[in-house]
């Protein structure tokens, strides 16, 4: 079985802030609520984690924008189409 199939940690956005139930990385100095391992534990993302989420969101938004332009027959603002 793939170890990721057993992963119960989550990442979510609430109130404009991204949170996770993953353990904090070494040297983490961000906001934490509760103690790691507790059912209500959460912490804000570390900068390197936030960068991954931001990149994923930017990619998703770019794909959605391309689909929107294609659907409505709009020209690509970069002139690529």
C-alpha positions as CSV (number, residue, x, y, z in Angstrom):
1,X,0.0,0.0,0.0
2,X,1.2,3.5,-0.9
3,X,2.1,5.4,2.4
4,X,0.2,8.4,1.0
5,X,-3.0,6.4,1.0
6,X,-2.7,6.3,4.8
7,X,-2.0,10.0,5.2
8,X,-4.7,11.6,7.3
9,X,-3.2,15.1,7.3
10,X,-5.0,17.9,5.6
11,X,-4.4,21.3,4.2
12,X,-7.2,23.9,4.0
13,X,-7.9,27.6,3.7
14,X,-10.0,29.4,6.4
15,X,-10.4,33.1,6.7
16,X,-7.8,33.9,4.0
17,X,-5.1,31.8,5.9
18,X,-3.8,28.4,4.8
19,X,-3.6,25.7,7.6
20,X,-2.4,22.2,7.9
21,X,-2.5,19.3,10.4
22,X,1.0,18.1,9.3
23,X,3.7,18.3,11.9
24,X,5.7,21.6,11.9
25,X,9.1,21.6,10.1
26,X,12.3,22.1,12.2
27,X,12.6,25.7,13.3
28,X,8.9,26.5,12.6
29,X,8.0,29.8,14.2
30,X,4.5,30.4,12.8
31,X,1.1,30.2,14.4
32,X,0.1,26.8,15.9
33,X,-3.1,25.9,17.6
34,X,-3.1,22.9,19.9
35,X,-0.5,20.3,20.2
36,X,0.6,18.2,17.2
37,X,-1.2,14.9,17.3
38,X,-4.3,16.3,19.0
39,X,-7.6,16.1,17.0
40,X,-7.8,19.9,16.9
41,X,-4.2,20.6,16.0
42,X,-3.5,23.1,13.2
43,X,-0.7,25.4,12.1
44,X,-0.2,27.9,9.4
45,X,1.8,26.8,6.4
46,X,5.6,27.3,6.5
47,X,6.8,29.7,3.8
48,X,8.0,26.9,1.5
49,X,4.7,25.1,1.9
50,X,2.8,28.3,1.1
51,X,4.9,28.8,-2.0
52,X,3.7,25.4,-3.3
53,X,0.1,26.2,-2.6
54,X,0.5,29.6,-4.3
55,X,2.1,28.1,-7.4
56,X,-0.7,25.5,-7.6
57,X,-3.4,28.2,-7.3
58,X,-1.7,30.3,-10.0
59,X,-1.5,27.3,-12.3
60,X,-5.2,26.5,-11.7
61,X,-6.2,30.1,-12.3
62,X,-4.2,30.3,-15.5
63,X,-5.9,27.1,-16.8
64,X,-9.3,28.5,-15.9
65,X,-8.6,31.8,-17.7
66,X,-7.5,29.9,-20.8
67,X,-10.7,27.9,-20.8
68,X,-12.8,31.0,-20.3
69,X,-11.1,32.8,-23.2
70,X,-11.5,29.7,-25.4
71,X,-15.2,29.3,-24.5
72,X,-16.0,32.9,-25.2
73,X,-13.7,33.1,-28.2
74,X,-11.6,35.8,-26.7
75,X,-8.1,36.7,-28.0
76,X,-5.2,35.7,-25.8
77,X,-3.9,38.9,-24.3
78,X,-0.3,37.8,-25.0
79,X,-1.2,37.2,-28.7
80,X,-0.4,33.5,-28.5
81,X,-3.6,32.5,-30.2
